[in-house]
Amino acid sequence: MTDRTTPTDRIENAVNRNSSPSDLRITDMRLAVVASNYDYPILKIDTNQGVYGLGEVRDAGHAENALQFKNVLLGQNPCNVDMIFRLIKHFGGHGREGGGVSGIELALMDLVGKVYGVPCYQLLGGKYRDRVRLYGDTPAPDNPTPEDYAKAVRSRADLGLTFIKFDLRPSLFETADNALIGHDAKYDYVLKVGRTIKAPGHGRGVKMTEKSIQAAVDVVEAVRREVGTDIQLCVDHFGEGYLTADEVIRMGHALERFDLAWMEDPMPTLDVLGHKKVADALLTPIAAGEDLYLREGFRDVIEMRAYDIVHPDLLTSGGMLETKRISDDAEDQGIPTALHCAGSPIGFSANIHCAAAISSFIACEHHGLDLPFWESLVTGLDADYMEGGYVKVPEKPGLGVDLNLEAIEANLRTPGTMFLPTDAWNTPKLGFWRPDDRWPE
């Protein structure tokens, strides 16, 4: 029998729709908060045609960061991703405050990909690679000795990872007597709600002694000796805001012989000049930006070349489209991109799609390696999904993963709260433009 359908007919028939994407409307948004090392507020946007989109508020963020926008979303066509994003982005902010806007953008992109039957990377302009390189996060060991650090990093290499990050935290500097000048750990911490936190006023001005610098050198030397020169290594958390730029530079010079891929966030997030001072002084690259919000938030650091590597977290930076724009801006200034990711498999999958579409990409973080239930939260991940330290770019529509409701329910922060109704957020609270109003001419 002769096929009388035209190419246009065949394309339209491939679209996943009950009527037409033009008639698609958002009908609900609900969340489920999974308990993890930082908690995962997973969001689901429903439509009048049964198709739904999955997103995620930034790790350690709150469901309310997304729910505050629900009244704006209701009645909108989710295919108008950029219009909705521009409408709500003004109410987000740096750090976890960007998580609601960014998580919603992910869910909208997932929805559009499902409706049109294409993977999300295609909505970003296509892909530059079929596999995305991972770097594994490695928390500091409880006993911060060089030997224990080496064992911790070795455990990551044994998983097949060839790019590994490990933390050089202040606890390491405090292991020797008089390791820090102007700092007394006994008086700089207070107890609150059963845990220890930094006391208010714990500011900069602390100076390292040769003992503290040597402690860091001993750790990095032990790690490098353990894994050899074929593994890419980078370090994080070594200053945590109380070291001046000059002190960070002292530390950086001492570590340069170990060929680190980068030193991460050496200065407080908004200290652009401090980052530039460190970056200009060291041969080791500086990577930063995980708490910066939107393209505007990265503009100064890119134009000033304050970072050697931009390091956005797309669950703060504004989602996939905005992170792609940030990476393009950085590439114009000769700056490559690495992606910070500490989320669930949903946010992780969004990062993989985004990484595939970034031409000057280095590596994407995996922060769930110590969570035994992490992979089970979704369906769609292969059993060997990070074989050889790389992830294959998904080819299924949207993000390419779906919810495993049993695993999510088993790991909720508060049992019995999975995707409960959120009708209390249906009415405006922030004076937004209403969906039933005309868009301003």
Contacts in CASP RR format, 6 or more apart in sequence:
PFRMAT RR
TARGET T0000
AUTHOR 0000-0000-0000
METHOD contacts of the structure
MODEL  1
MTDRTTPTDRIENAVNRNSSPSDLRITDMRLAVVASNYDYPILKIDTNQG
VYGLGEVRDAGHAENALQFKNVLLGQNPCNVDMIFRLIKHFGGHGREGGG
VSGIELALMDLVGKVYGVPCYQLLGGKYRDRVRLYGDTPAPDNPTPEDYA
KAVRSRADLGLTFIKFDLRPSLFETADNALIGHDAKYDYVLKVGRTIKAP
GHGRGVKMTEKSIQAAVDVVEAVRREVGTDIQLCVDHFGEGYLTADEVIR
MGHALERFDLAWMEDPMPTLDVLGHKKVADALLTPIAAGEDLYLREGFRD
VIEMRAYDIVHPDLLTSGGMLETKRISDDAEDQGIPTALHCAGSPIGFSA
NIHCAAAISSFIACEHHGLDLPFWESLVTGLDADYMEGGYVKVPEKPGLG
VDLNLEAIEANLRTPGTMFLPTDAWNTPKLGFWRPDDRWPE
5 13 0 8 1.000
14 117 0 8 1.000
15 21 0 8 1.000
15 115 0 8 1.000
15 116 0 8 1.000
15 117 0 8 1.000
16 51 0 8 1.000
16 114 0 8 1.000
16 115 0 8 1.000
16 116 0 8 1.000
16 117 0 8 1.000
16 397 0 8 1.000
17 24 0 8 1.000
17 49 0 8 1.000
17 115 0 8 1.000
18 49 0 8 1.000
18 50 0 8 1.000
19 49 0 8 1.000
21 77 0 8 1.000
21 79 0 8 1.000
21 115 0 8 1.000
21 116 0 8 1.000
22 77 0 8 1.000
22 79 0 8 1.000
23 48 0 8 1.000
23 49 0 8 1.000
24 47 0 8 1.000
24 48 0 8 1.000
24 49 0 8 1.000
24 51 0 8 1.000
24 77 0 8 1.000
24 78 0 8 1.000
24 79 0 8 1.000
24 115 0 8 1.000
25 47 0 8 1.000
25 48 0 8 1.000
25 75 0 8 1.000
25 76 0 8 1.000
25 77 0 8 1.000
25 78 0 8 1.000
26 45 0 8 1.000
26 46 0 8 1.000
26 47 0 8 1.000
26 73 0 8 1.000
26 74 0 8 1.000
26 75 0 8 1.000
26 76 0 8 1.000
26 77 0 8 1.000
26 78 0 8 1.000
27 46 0 8 1.000
27 47 0 8 1.000
27 48 0 8 1.000
27 74 0 8 1.000
27 75 0 8 1.000
28 45 0 8 1.000
28 46 0 8 1.000
28 74 0 8 1.000
28 422 0 8 1.000
29 43 0 8 1.000
29 44 0 8 1.000
29 45 0 8 1.000
29 46 0 8 1.000
29 66 0 8 1.000
29 67 0 8 1.000
29 70 0 8 1.000
29 73 0 8 1.000
29 104 0 8 1.000
29 107 0 8 1.000
29 422 0 8 1.000
29 425 0 8 1.000
30 43 0 8 1.000
30 44 0 8 1.000
30 46 0 8 1.000
30 419 0 8 1.000
30 420 0 8 1.000
30 421 0 8 1.000
30 422 0 8 1.000
31 41 0 8 1.000
31 42 0 8 1.000
31 43 0 8 1.000
31 44 0 8 1.000
31 57 0 8 1.000
31 63 0 8 1.000
31 66 0 8 1.000
31 67 0 8 1.000
31 419 0 8 1.000
31 422 0 8 1.000
32 41 0 8 1.000
32 42 0 8 1.000
32 44 0 8 1.000
32 408 0 8 1.000
32 412 0 8 1.000
32 417 0 8 1.000
32 418 0 8 1.000
32 419 0 8 1.000
33 39 0 8 1.000
33 40 0 8 1.000
33 41 0 8 1.000
33 42 0 8 1.000
33 63 0 8 1.000
33 412 0 8 1.000
33 413 0 8 1.000
33 414 0 8 1.000
33 417 0 8 1.000
34 40 0 8 1.000
34 41 0 8 1.000
34 42 0 8 1.000
34 344 0 8 1.000
34 377 0 8 1.000
34 408 0 8 1.000
34 411 0 8 1.000
34 412 0 8 1.000
34 413 0 8 1.000
35 411 0 8 1.000
35 412 0 8 1.000
35 413 0 8 1.000
36 59 0 8 1.000
36 343 0 8 1.000
36 344 0 8 1.000
36 368 0 8 1.000
36 371 0 8 1.000
36 374 0 8 1.000
36 411 0 8 1.000
37 342 0 8 1.000
37 367 0 8 1.000
37 368 0 8 1.000
37 370 0 8 1.000
37 371 0 8 1.000
38 59 0 8 1.000
38 60 0 8 1.000
38 342 0 8 1.000
38 343 0 8 1.000
39 59 0 8 1.000
39 60 0 8 1.000
39 61 0 8 1.000
39 413 0 8 1.000
40 56 0 8 1.000
40 59 0 8 1.000
40 343 0 8 1.000
40 344 0 8 1.000
40 346 0 8 1.000
40 377 0 8 1.000
41 56 0 8 1.000
41 57 0 8 1.000
41 61 0 8 1.000
41 62 0 8 1.000
41 63 0 8 1.000
41 65 0 8 1.000
41 66 0 8 1.000
42 54 0 8 1.000
42 55 0 8 1.000
42 56 0 8 1.000
42 344 0 8 1.000
42 346 0 8 1.000
42 377 0 8 1.000
42 403 0 8 1.000
42 408 0 8 1.000
43 54 0 8 1.000
43 55 0 8 1.000
43 56 0 8 1.000
43 57 0 8 1.000
43 63 0 8 1.000
43 66 0 8 1.000
43 103 0 8 1.000
43 104 0 8 1.000
43 107 0 8 1.000
44 52 0 8 1.000
44 53 0 8 1.000
44 54 0 8 1.000
44 55 0 8 1.000
44 107 0 8 1.000
44 403 0 8 1.000
44 419 0 8 1.000
45 52 0 8 1.000
45 53 0 8 1.000
45 55 0 8 1.000
45 73 0 8 1.000
45 78 0 8 1.000
45 104 0 8 1.000
45 107 0 8 1.000
45 108 0 8 1.000
45 111 0 8 1.000
46 52 0 8 1.000
46 53 0 8 1.000
47 78 0 8 1.000
47 111 0 8 1.000
51 111 0 8 1.000
51 114 0 8 1.000
51 115 0 8 1.000
52 111 0 8 1.000
53 78 0 8 1.000
53 107 0 8 1.000
53 108 0 8 1.000
53 110 0 8 1.000
53 111 0 8 1.000
53 114 0 8 1.000
54 106 0 8 1.000
54 107 0 8 1.000
54 110 0 8 1.000
54 346 0 8 1.000
54 399 0 8 1.000
54 401 0 8 1.000
54 402 0 8 1.000
54 403 0 8 1.000
55 103 0 8 1.000
55 104 0 8 1.000
55 106 0 8 1.000
55 107 0 8 1.000
55 110 0 8 1.000
55 346 0 8 1.000
55 347 0 8 1.000
55 350 0 8 1.000
55 399 0 8 1.000
56 103 0 8 1.000
56 106 0 8 1.000
56 315 0 8 1.000
56 343 0 8 1.000
56 344 0 8 1.000
56 346 0 8 1.000
56 347 0 8 1.000
56 350 0 8 1.000
57 63 0 8 1.000
57 65 0 8 1.000
57 66 0 8 1.000
57 96 0 8 1.000
57 99 0 8 1.000
57 100 0 8 1.000
57 102 0 8 1.000
57 103 0 8 1.000
57 315 0 8 1.000
58 65 0 8 1.000
58 95 0 8 1.000
58 96 0 8 1.000
58 98 0 8 1.000
58 99 0 8 1.000
58 100 0 8 1.000
58 102 0 8 1.000
58 103 0 8 1.000
58 313 0 8 1.000
58 315 0 8 1.000
58 316 0 8 1.000
59 315 0 8 1.000
59 342 0 8 1.000
59 343 0 8 1.000
59 367 0 8 1.000
60 96 0 8 1.000
61 96 0 8 1.000
61 99 0 8 1.000
62 96 0 8 1.000
65 96 0 8 1.000
65 97 0 8 1.000
65 98 0 8 1.000
65 99 0 8 1.000
65 100 0 8 1.000
66 99 0 8 1.000
66 100 0 8 1.000
66 103 0 8 1.000
66 104 0 8 1.000
67 422 0 8 1.000
67 425 0 8 1.000
68 91 0 8 1.000
68 100 0 8 1.000
68 425 0 8 1.000
68 429 0 8 1.000
68 430 0 8 1.000
69 88 0 8 1.000
69 91 0 8 1.000
69 100 0 8 1.000
69 101 0 8 1.000
69 104 0 8 1.000
69 432 0 8 1.000
70 422 0 8 1.000
70 425 0 8 1.000
70 426 0 8 1.000
71 425 0 8 1.000
71 426 0 8 1.000
71 427 0 8 1.000
71 428 0 8 1.000
71 429 0 8 1.000
71 432 0 8 1.000
71 434 0 8 1.000
72 84 0 8 1.000
72 87 0 8 1.000
72 88 0 8 1.000
72 428 0 8 1.000
72 432 0 8 1.000
72 433 0 8 1.000
72 434 0 8 1.000
72 435 0 8 1.000
73 84 0 8 1.000
73 104 0 8 1.000
73 435 0 8 1.000
74 426 0 8 1.000
74 435 0 8 1.000
75 435 0 8 1.000
75 436 0 8 1.000
76 84 0 8 1.000
76 435 0 8 1.000
78 84 0 8 1.000
78 107 0 8 1.000
78 108 0 8 1.000
78 111 0 8 1.000
78 112 0 8 1.000
79 111 0 8 1.000
79 112 0 8 1.000
79 115 0 8 1.000
81 105 0 8 1.000
81 108 0 8 1.000
81 109 0 8 1.000
81 112 0 8 1.000
81 321 0 8 1.000
82 321 0 8 1.000
83 439 0 8 1.000
84 104 0 8 1.000
84 108 0 8 1.000
85 101 0 8 1.000
85 104 0 8 1.000
85 105 0 8 1.000
85 108 0 8 1.000
85 318 0 8 1.000
85 321 0 8 1.000
85 322 0 8 1.000
87 432 0 8 1.000
87 433 0 8 1.000
88 101 0 8 1.000
88 104 0 8 1.000
88 432 0 8 1.000
89 101 0 8 1.000
89 294 0 8 1.000
89 318 0 8 1.000
91 101 0 8 1.000
91 430 0 8 1.000
92 98 0 8 1.000
92 99 0 8 1.000
92 100 0 8 1.000
92 101 0 8 1.000
92 293 0 8 1.000
93 101 0 8 1.000
93 293 0 8 1.000
93 294 0 8 1.000
94 269 0 8 1.000
94 270 0 8 1.000
94 291 0 8 1.000
94 292 0 8 1.000
94 293 0 8 1.000
94 297 0 8 1.000
94 316 0 8 1.000
95 269 0 8 1.000
95 290 0 8 1.000
95 291 0 8 1.000
95 292 0 8 1.000
95 293 0 8 1.000
95 316 0 8 1.000
96 316 0 8 1.000
97 293 0 8 1.000
98 293 0 8 1.000
98 315 0 8 1.000
98 316 0 8 1.000
98 318 0 8 1.000
99 315 0 8 1.000
99 316 0 8 1.000
99 318 0 8 1.000
101 318 0 8 1.000
101 319 0 8 1.000
102 314 0 8 1.000
102 315 0 8 1.000
102 316 0 8 1.000
102 317 0 8 1.000
102 318 0 8 1.000
102 319 0 8 1.000
102 322 0 8 1.000
103 315 0 8 1.000
103 319 0 8 1.000
105 318 0 8 1.000
105 319 0 8 1.000
105 320 0 8 1.000
105 321 0 8 1.000
105 322 0 8 1.000
106 314 0 8 1.000
106 315 0 8 1.000
106 319 0 8 1.000
106 320 0 8 1.000
106 346 0 8 1.000
106 347 0 8 1.000
106 350 0 8 1.000
106 399 0 8 1.000
109 120 0 8 1.000
109 123 0 8 1.000
109 319 0 8 1.000
109 320 0 8 1.000
109 321 0 8 1.000
109 350 0 8 1.000
109 398 0 8 1.000
109 399 0 8 1.000
110 120 0 8 1.000
110 350 0 8 1.000
110 398 0 8 1.000
110 399 0 8 1.000
111 398 0 8 1.000
112 123 0 8 1.000
112 398 0 8 1.000
113 119 0 8 1.000
113 120 0 8 1.000
113 122 0 8 1.000
113 123 0 8 1.000
113 397 0 8 1.000
113 398 0 8 1.000
114 397 0 8 1.000
114 398 0 8 1.000
116 397 0 8 1.000
117 397 0 8 1.000
117 398 0 8 1.000
118 397 0 8 1.000
118 398 0 8 1.000
119 353 0 8 1.000
119 393 0 8 1.000
119 394 0 8 1.000
119 395 0 8 1.000
119 396 0 8 1.000
119 397 0 8 1.000
119 398 0 8 1.000
119 400 0 8 1.000
120 320 0 8 1.000
120 350 0 8 1.000
120 353 0 8 1.000
120 354 0 8 1.000
120 398 0 8 1.000
120 399 0 8 1.000
120 400 0 8 1.000
121 127 0 8 1.000
121 353 0 8 1.000
121 354 0 8 1.000
121 356 0 8 1.000
121 357 0 8 1.000
121 393 0 8 1.000
123 320 0 8 1.000
123 321 0 8 1.000
124 320 0 8 1.000
124 321 0 8 1.000
124 324 0 8 1.000
124 353 0 8 1.000
124 354 0 8 1.000
124 356 0 8 1.000
124 357 0 8 1.000
125 357 0 8 1.000
126 356 0 8 1.000
126 357 0 8 1.000
127 356 0 8 1.000
127 357 0 8 1.000
127 393 0 8 1.000
128 356 0 8 1.000
128 357 0 8 1.000
128 358 0 8 1.000
128 359 0 8 1.000
128 361 0 8 1.000
129 355 0 8 1.000
129 356 0 8 1.000
129 361 0 8 1.000
129 393 0 8 1.000
130 356 0 8 1.000
130 392 0 8 1.000
130 393 0 8 1.000
131 390 0 8 1.000
131 391 0 8 1.000
131 392 0 8 1.000
131 393 0 8 1.000
132 352 0 8 1.000
132 355 0 8 1.000
132 356 0 8 1.000
132 361 0 8 1.000
132 364 0 8 1.000
132 390 0 8 1.000
132 391 0 8 1.000
132 393 0 8 1.000
133 162 0 8 1.000
133 163 0 8 1.000
133 362 0 8 1.000
133 363 0 8 1.000
133 364 0 8 1.000
133 389 0 8 1.000
133 390 0 8 1.000
134 161 0 8 1.000
134 163 0 8 1.000
134 363 0 8 1.000
134 364 0 8 1.000
134 365 0 8 1.000
134 366 0 8 1.000
134 386 0 8 1.000
134 389 0 8 1.000
134 390 0 8 1.000
134 391 0 8 1.000
135 161 0 8 1.000
135 163 0 8 1.000
135 164 0 8 1.000
135 165 0 8 1.000
135 232 0 8 1.000
135 234 0 8 1.000
135 338 0 8 1.000
135 363 0 8 1.000
135 364 0 8 1.000
135 365 0 8 1.000
135 366 0 8 1.000
136 156 0 8 1.000
136 161 0 8 1.000
136 163 0 8 1.000
136 164 0 8 1.000
136 165 0 8 1.000
136 365 0 8 1.000
136 366 0 8 1.000
136 367 0 8 1.000
136 369 0 8 1.000
137 165 0 8 1.000
137 236 0 8 1.000
137 342 0 8 1.000
137 365 0 8 1.000
137 366 0 8 1.000
137 367 0 8 1.000
137 368 0 8 1.000
137 369 0 8 1.000
138 152 0 8 1.000
138 153 0 8 1.000
138 155 0 8 1.000
138 156 0 8 1.000
138 164 0 8 1.000
138 165 0 8 1.000
138 166 0 8 1.000
138 167 0 8 1.000
139 152 0 8 1.000
139 167 0 8 1.000
139 370 0 8 1.000
140 149 0 8 1.000
140 152 0 8 1.000
140 166 0 8 1.000
140 167 0 8 1.000
140 168 0 8 1.000
140 169 0 8 1.000
140 171 0 8 1.000
140 172 0 8 1.000
140 237 0 8 1.000
141 148 0 8 1.000
141 149 0 8 1.000
141 151 0 8 1.000
141 152 0 8 1.000
142 148 0 8 1.000
144 169 0 8 1.000
144 171 0 8 1.000
144 172 0 8 1.000
144 175 0 8 1.000
144 219 0 8 1.000
146 218 0 8 1.000
146 219 0 8 1.000
146 221 0 8 1.000
146 222 0 8 1.000
146 223 0 8 1.000
147 222 0 8 1.000
149 166 0 8 1.000
149 219 0 8 1.000
149 222 0 8 1.000
149 223 0 8 1.000
150 222 0 8 1.000
150 223 0 8 1.000
150 225 0 8 1.000
150 226 0 8 1.000
150 227 0 8 1.000
151 226 0 8 1.000
152 166 0 8 1.000
153 164 0 8 1.000
153 166 0 8 1.000
153 223 0 8 1.000
153 226 0 8 1.000
153 227 0 8 1.000
153 233 0 8 1.000
154 226 0 8 1.000
154 227 0 8 1.000
156 164 0 8 1.000
156 369 0 8 1.000
157 164 0 8 1.000
157 227 0 8 1.000
157 231 0 8 1.000
159 369 0 8 1.000
159 386 0 8 1.000
159 389 0 8 1.000
160 386 0 8 1.000
160 387 0 8 1.000
160 388 0 8 1.000
160 389 0 8 1.000
161 231 0 8 1.000
161 366 0 8 1.000
161 386 0 8 1.000
161 388 0 8 1.000
161 389 0 8 1.000
162 230 0 8 1.000
162 231 0 8 1.000
162 232 0 8 1.000
162 388 0 8 1.000
162 389 0 8 1.000
163 231 0 8 1.000
163 232 0 8 1.000
163 234 0 8 1.000
163 261 0 8 1.000
163 363 0 8 1.000
163 389 0 8 1.000
164 227 0 8 1.000
164 231 0 8 1.000
164 232 0 8 1.000
164 233 0 8 1.000
164 234 0 8 1.000
165 233 0 8 1.000
165 234 0 8 1.000
165 235 0 8 1.000
165 236 0 8 1.000
165 264 0 8 1.000
165 365 0 8 1.000
166 223 0 8 1.000
166 233 0 8 1.000
166 235 0 8 1.000
166 236 0 8 1.000
167 235 0 8 1.000
167 236 0 8 1.000
167 237 0 8 1.000
167 238 0 8 1.000
168 216 0 8 1.000
168 219 0 8 1.000
168 220 0 8 1.000
168 235 0 8 1.000
168 236 0 8 1.000
168 237 0 8 1.000
168 238 0 8 1.000
168 239 0 8 1.000
169 237 0 8 1.000
169 238 0 8 1.000
169 240 0 8 1.000
170 180 0 8 1.000
170 238 0 8 1.000
170 239 0 8 1.000
170 240 0 8 1.000
170 242 0 8 1.000
172 215 0 8 1.000
172 216 0 8 1.000
172 219 0 8 1.000
172 238 0 8 1.000
173 179 0 8 1.000
173 180 0 8 1.000
173 208 0 8 1.000
173 212 0 8 1.000
173 215 0 8 1.000
173 216 0 8 1.000
174 180 0 8 1.000
174 185 0 8 1.000
175 215 0 8 1.000
176 209 0 8 1.000
176 211 0 8 1.000
176 212 0 8 1.000
176 215 0 8 1.000
177 211 0 8 1.000
178 209 0 8 1.000
178 211 0 8 1.000
179 208 0 8 1.000
179 209 0 8 1.000
179 211 0 8 1.000
179 212 0 8 1.000
179 215 0 8 1.000
180 206 0 8 1.000
180 207 0 8 1.000
180 208 0 8 1.000
180 209 0 8 1.000
180 212 0 8 1.000
181 206 0 8 1.000
181 207 0 8 1.000
181 208 0 8 1.000
181 209 0 8 1.000
182 205 0 8 1.000
182 206 0 8 1.000
182 207 0 8 1.000
183 206 0 8 1.000
183 242 0 8 1.000
187 199 0 8 1.000
188 198 0 8 1.000
188 199 0 8 1.000
188 202 0 8 1.000
189 196 0 8 1.000
189 197 0 8 1.000
189 198 0 8 1.000
189 199 0 8 1.000
190 196 0 8 1.000
190 197 0 8 1.000
190 199 0 8 1.000
202 242 0 8 1.000
203 241 0 8 1.000
203 242 0 8 1.000
204 241 0 8 1.000
204 242 0 8 1.000
204 243 0 8 1.000
204 244 0 8 1.000
205 242 0 8 1.000
205 243 0 8 1.000
205 244 0 8 1.000
206 242 0 8 1.000
206 243 0 8 1.000
206 247 0 8 1.000
207 247 0 8 1.000
208 243 0 8 1.000
208 247 0 8 1.000
208 250 0 8 1.000
208 251 0 8 1.000
213 250 0 8 1.000
213 251 0 8 1.000
213 254 0 8 1.000
216 238 0 8 1.000
216 251 0 8 1.000
216 254 0 8 1.000
216 255 0 8 1.000
217 254 0 8 1.000
217 255 0 8 1.000
220 233 0 8 1.000
220 235 0 8 1.000
220 255 0 8 1.000
220 258 0 8 1.000
220 260 0 8 1.000
221 258 0 8 1.000
223 233 0 8 1.000
224 233 0 8 1.000
224 258 0 8 1.000
224 259 0 8 1.000
227 233 0 8 1.000
229 259 0 8 1.000
232 261 0 8 1.000
232 363 0 8 1.000
233 258 0 8 1.000
233 259 0 8 1.000
233 260 0 8 1.000
233 261 0 8 1.000
234 260 0 8 1.000
234 261 0 8 1.000
234 262 0 8 1.000
234 263 0 8 1.000
234 264 0 8 1.000
234 287 0 8 1.000
235 255 0 8 1.000
235 260 0 8 1.000
235 263 0 8 1.000
235 264 0 8 1.000
236 263 0 8 1.000
236 264 0 8 1.000
236 265 0 8 1.000
237 264 0 8 1.000
237 265 0 8 1.000
238 248 0 8 1.000
238 251 0 8 1.000
238 263 0 8 1.000
238 266 0 8 1.000
239 248 0 8 1.000
239 266 0 8 1.000
241 267 0 8 1.000
241 268 0 8 1.000
243 251 0 8 1.000
243 266 0 8 1.000
245 266 0 8 1.000
245 267 0 8 1.000
245 274 0 8 1.000
245 277 0 8 1.000
245 278 0 8 1.000
248 263 0 8 1.000
248 266 0 8 1.000
248 267 0 8 1.000
248 278 0 8 1.000
249 277 0 8 1.000
249 278 0 8 1.000
249 281 0 8 1.000
249 282 0 8 1.000
252 263 0 8 1.000
252 282 0 8 1.000
252 284 0 8 1.000
253 281 0 8 1.000
253 282 0 8 1.000
255 263 0 8 1.000
255 284 0 8 1.000
256 282 0 8 1.000
256 283 0 8 1.000
256 284 0 8 1.000
260 284 0 8 1.000
261 285 0 8 1.000
261 362 0 8 1.000
262 284 0 8 1.000
262 285 0 8 1.000
262 286 0 8 1.000
262 287 0 8 1.000
262 308 0 8 1.000
262 309 0 8 1.000
262 338 0 8 1.000
263 278 0 8 1.000
263 282 0 8 1.000
263 284 0 8 1.000
263 285 0 8 1.000
263 286 0 8 1.000
263 287 0 8 1.000
264 286 0 8 1.000
264 287 0 8 1.000
264 288 0 8 1.000
264 311 0 8 1.000
265 287 0 8 1.000
265 288 0 8 1.000
265 289 0 8 1.000
265 290 0 8 1.000
265 311 0 8 1.000
266 275 0 8 1.000
266 278 0 8 1.000
266 286 0 8 1.000
266 288 0 8 1.000
267 274 0 8 1.000
267 275 0 8 1.000
267 278 0 8 1.000
267 288 0 8 1.000
269 288 0 8 1.000
269 289 0 8 1.000
269 291 0 8 1.000
269 292 0 8 1.000
272 300 0 8 1.000
272 301 0 8 1.000
272 304 0 8 1.000
272 306 0 8 1.000
273 306 0 8 1.000
274 306 0 8 1.000
275 286 0 8 1.000
275 288 0 8 1.000
275 301 0 8 1.000
275 306 0 8 1.000
275 307 0 8 1.000
276 301 0 8 1.000
276 304 0 8 1.000
276 305 0 8 1.000
276 306 0 8 1.000
278 286 0 8 1.000
279 285 0 8 1.000
279 286 0 8 1.000
279 305 0 8 1.000
279 306 0 8 1.000
279 307 0 8 1.000
279 308 0 8 1.000
285 308 0 8 1.000
285 309 0 8 1.000
286 307 0 8 1.000
286 308 0 8 1.000
286 309 0 8 1.000
287 307 0 8 1.000
287 308 0 8 1.000
287 309 0 8 1.000
287 310 0 8 1.000
287 311 0 8 1.000
287 338 0 8 1.000
288 301 0 8 1.000
288 306 0 8 1.000
288 307 0 8 1.000
288 309 0 8 1.000
288 310 0 8 1.000
288 311 0 8 1.000
289 298 0 8 1.000
289 301 0 8 1.000
289 307 0 8 1.000
289 310 0 8 1.000
289 311 0 8 1.000
289 312 0 8 1.000
289 313 0 8 1.000
289 340 0 8 1.000
290 311 0 8 1.000
290 312 0 8 1.000
290 313 0 8 1.000
290 316 0 8 1.000
290 340 0 8 1.000
291 313 0 8 1.000
291 316 0 8 1.000
292 298 0 8 1.000
292 301 0 8 1.000
292 312 0 8 1.000
292 316 0 8 1.000
292 317 0 8 1.000
293 316 0 8 1.000
293 317 0 8 1.000
293 318 0 8 1.000
294 317 0 8 1.000
294 318 0 8 1.000
294 322 0 8 1.000
295 322 0 8 1.000
295 325 0 8 1.000
295 326 0 8 1.000
295 329 0 8 1.000
298 310 0 8 1.000
298 312 0 8 1.000
298 317 0 8 1.000
298 326 0 8 1.000
298 329 0 8 1.000
298 330 0 8 1.000
299 329 0 8 1.000
300 306 0 8 1.000
301 307 0 8 1.000
301 310 0 8 1.000
302 310 0 8 1.000
302 326 0 8 1.000
302 329 0 8 1.000
302 330 0 8 1.000
302 333 0 8 1.000
302 335 0 8 1.000
303 333 0 8 1.000
305 333 0 8 1.000
305 335 0 8 1.000
307 335 0 8 1.000
308 335 0 8 1.000
309 335 0 8 1.000
309 336 0 8 1.000
309 337 0 8 1.000
309 338 0 8 1.000
309 362 0 8 1.000
310 326 0 8 1.000
310 327 0 8 1.000
310 330 0 8 1.000
310 335 0 8 1.000
310 336 0 8 1.000
310 337 0 8 1.000
310 338 0 8 1.000
311 337 0 8 1.000
311 338 0 8 1.000
311 339 0 8 1.000
311 340 0 8 1.000
312 323 0 8 1.000
312 326 0 8 1.000
312 327 0 8 1.000
312 337 0 8 1.000
312 339 0 8 1.000
312 340 0 8 1.000
313 339 0 8 1.000
313 340 0 8 1.000
313 341 0 8 1.000
313 342 0 8 1.000
314 320 0 8 1.000
314 322 0 8 1.000
314 323 0 8 1.000
314 339 0 8 1.000
314 341 0 8 1.000
314 347 0 8 1.000
314 350 0 8 1.000
314 351 0 8 1.000
314 354 0 8 1.000
315 341 0 8 1.000
315 343 0 8 1.000
315 347 0 8 1.000
317 323 0 8 1.000
317 326 0 8 1.000
319 350 0 8 1.000
319 354 0 8 1.000
320 350 0 8 1.000
320 353 0 8 1.000
320 354 0 8 1.000
323 339 0 8 1.000
323 354 0 8 1.000
324 354 0 8 1.000
324 357 0 8 1.000
324 358 0 8 1.000
326 337 0 8 1.000
327 337 0 8 1.000
327 358 0 8 1.000
327 359 0 8 1.000
327 360 0 8 1.000
327 361 0 8 1.000
330 336 0 8 1.000
330 337 0 8 1.000
330 360 0 8 1.000
331 337 0 8 1.000
331 359 0 8 1.000
331 360 0 8 1.000
334 360 0 8 1.000
335 360 0 8 1.000
336 360 0 8 1.000
336 361 0 8 1.000
336 362 0 8 1.000
337 358 0 8 1.000
337 360 0 8 1.000
337 361 0 8 1.000
337 362 0 8 1.000
338 361 0 8 1.000
338 362 0 8 1.000
338 363 0 8 1.000
338 364 0 8 1.000
338 365 0 8 1.000
339 351 0 8 1.000
339 354 0 8 1.000
339 355 0 8 1.000
339 361 0 8 1.000
339 363 0 8 1.000
339 364 0 8 1.000
339 365 0 8 1.000
340 365 0 8 1.000
341 347 0 8 1.000
341 348 0 8 1.000
341 351 0 8 1.000
341 364 0 8 1.000
341 365 0 8 1.000
341 366 0 8 1.000
341 367 0 8 1.000
342 365 0 8 1.000
342 367 0 8 1.000
342 368 0 8 1.000
343 367 0 8 1.000
343 368 0 8 1.000
344 374 0 8 1.000
344 377 0 8 1.000
344 378 0 8 1.000
345 374 0 8 1.000
345 375 0 8 1.000
345 377 0 8 1.000
345 378 0 8 1.000
345 381 0 8 1.000
345 401 0 8 1.000
346 377 0 8 1.000
346 378 0 8 1.000
346 399 0 8 1.000
346 401 0 8 1.000
347 399 0 8 1.000
348 366 0 8 1.000
349 378 0 8 1.000
349 394 0 8 1.000
349 399 0 8 1.000
349 400 0 8 1.000
349 401 0 8 1.000
350 399 0 8 1.000
351 364 0 8 1.000
351 365 0 8 1.000
352 364 0 8 1.000
352 391 0 8 1.000
352 393 0 8 1.000
352 394 0 8 1.000
353 393 0 8 1.000
353 394 0 8 1.000
353 398 0 8 1.000
353 399 0 8 1.000
355 361 0 8 1.000
355 364 0 8 1.000
356 393 0 8 1.000
364 391 0 8 1.000
366 386 0 8 1.000
368 374 0 8 1.000
373 407 0 8 1.000
373 410 0 8 1.000
373 411 0 8 1.000
375 381 0 8 1.000
375 385 0 8 1.000
376 404 0 8 1.000
376 407 0 8 1.000
377 403 0 8 1.000
377 404 0 8 1.000
377 407 0 8 1.000
377 408 0 8 1.000
377 411 0 8 1.000
378 401 0 8 1.000
378 402 0 8 1.000
378 403 0 8 1.000
378 404 0 8 1.000
379 401 0 8 1.000
379 402 0 8 1.000
379 403 0 8 1.000
379 404 0 8 1.000
380 394 0 8 1.000
380 396 0 8 1.000
380 400 0 8 1.000
380 401 0 8 1.000
380 402 0 8 1.000
381 401 0 8 1.000
382 392 0 8 1.000
385 391 0 8 1.000
385 392 0 8 1.000
394 400 0 8 1.000
394 401 0 8 1.000
405 418 0 8 1.000
408 418 0 8 1.000
409 415 0 8 1.000
409 416 0 8 1.000
409 418 0 8 1.000
412 418 0 8 1.000
428 434 0 8 1.000
433 439 0 8 1.000
433 440 0 8 1.000
END
